[in-house]
């Protein structure tokens, strides 16, 4: 049976039962979930799923999900995953030669933290593979005393000068007023 790969994004007001409703609908229509990332941002639910569906069943899957998600007040967006995407192809072929790293930054909240640190990585052609950030202390405190935390993962080629990169990142961290750490991450094995 031929399968097609799809990317599904689901967003809306958070409430209990969303994941069960979405994955239940996908299960009932025979979809295989390959990857899921989900978070809640300011009370808004956001989930991205990579899945496969039997070719010709896409409309049935979308209709089933549409009914389920309307009951939860959620919006969904579909896109096809094209095989052999150039970036994914290059990441797969060079993955054995890369080491995953975790960058963390914490400090007073201010504009530009994500921009400056991600730009420094982009200038080195380093690909960010995961990013999470949030304000840690917000209840009743003035904006200038709120703490901001950032964690991002990215791949570094095996023979890359990590110490030089860390020095450049620490220069940005000092300018931004954040404490920055950079550590190699061992891949999880299931």
N, C-alpha and C positions, 0 to 999 in steps of 0.2 A: 504494500500500500504506500503510495507516494504521500509524503508529508511536506508541509510548508512551515517555515519558521516565521513567527510573528512577535512583535513587541507590543505590549498592552500597557498603557498608563491609566491609572485610576486616581481621581482626585475628588475631594469634597470635604464637608464637615465631618470631623471624626466622631465615631460612636462605636460601641461594642458590636461585633458581629460582621464587620465589613470583610475581613479576610476570609471568614468562613463562607460568606455569601459568594464572594468572587471565586474562590478556589472550588467551592461546591459546584457552581455553575460550570466551571471549566472541566471539572472531573466528570460531571454528567454528560458532557458533550465529547468526552474522549481526548481531551487535551493533555499533553505531557508538559509539566512545568520544569524548565531547565534552570532558571535563575530568577530570584526575586530580591528586590530591595524595597524596603518600606520605611517610612518615617512619619512623624507628626510635626508639623511646623505651625506654630501659633494656632493650634486647634484644628488645623487642616490636615487631613489624611492624604498621603501621597504614596503610591506604590507603582513600581515598574516591574513587569514580568516578561521574561523571555520564555516562549513556549512553542511547541509544535502542535499542529493540528492536521488532521487528514485532509488532503487536497479535496476540494469540493464541499467541505463541511464548514468553511469559514463563515458563511451567512448564518447557519444554524447556531454557531458559537456566538456570533455577535448578537443575534436576536435573543438567545437565552440570557446572555450577560446584560443586555439592555433592559430586559424586564426585571432582573434581579437588582441591578444598580439603581434603577428609577425608584424602587422601594426604599432605597437608602439615600436618595438625593445626591447621587454621585455622577460624575461625568467620566466618560472613557474615551481614549484616543488609541487608534490602531495604526500600526505601520508594519510593513514587511521588513524582514531581516534579509538582506541580500547576501547570498553566499560570497565568500572571498572578498569582503570589504577590505580595501588596501591597508588600513591601519590594523585591523584585526589580523589580517594575513601576516603582516610584518611582525606584529607582537607575538603571534604563535610561532613563527619561524625563529625569532630571536629570544623567545622566552627562556630557553635553557641558558642563554648567555646573560640574562638579567637577574638582578637581585632586588626583591621588593624592600622598600624602605618606608618608614613611618616618620613623618614630620609632625611635631606638635608645637603649638604656640599658645601661650596664655598671657593675658595682660589686660590693661584697661581697654574697654571697648572704644574703637575709633574707626573711622572710615578708611578703607584701603588695605586692611591686613591681608585679606584673601587675594586681592588684586596684585599687590607687590610680591608676595611669596609665590603665587602661581606664575606670575610673569618671569620671575627669576628661574623657575624650573623650565618654563617654555623656551627661554633663551638658550637653555642647554639641550633642547629637544627631548626633555624628559616628560614622559606621559603620566599624568595623574590618573590613578585607577579607582580611587575612592576618596570622598571628601565629606566631612561632617564638621559643623561648627554651631555654636550657640552661645547666647549670653547666659552666664551662670548665675548671676545675682541681679534680679530685676525688680523684686517686690519692694516698692516704695523708695528705692535708692535713686539719687540723682544720676543722670546719664553719665556724668564724668567719673563715677565711682563703680560702674558696672564692670564685671569681669567677663572677658570674651575668651572662648576656647576654640581652637581649631585643630583638627586631626586630619591629615591627608596622607594617603598612600600613593606611592609612585614607584616605577621601575627604573633601576640604574643599571646600565651595562656593566658587565663583570669587571672590566679593566678601567672603569671611569675613575677619575681622581675625586673621591668622595670628600677628602679633607679640604680640598680647594673649594668644592661646592659648599661645604658646611661653613667655611670662612665667609663666603659671599652671602650666604643666607643669614649668618649672624650679624653681618653689617646691616642688612635690611631689618632684622629683628631689633637691633639697637635703635635705629631710626624710628621704628614703629612703637617702641617701648614695650615689647613683648619678650618673654622668656621662650627660647626655641630649643627643642631637642630634635636630634636626627638619629634614628636607630635602624639597623637592619632588622627585617622581620622574617622569621622562619615561616615557610609556607605550611599551612594547616594540612594535615594528611588525614583523610577519613578512612 
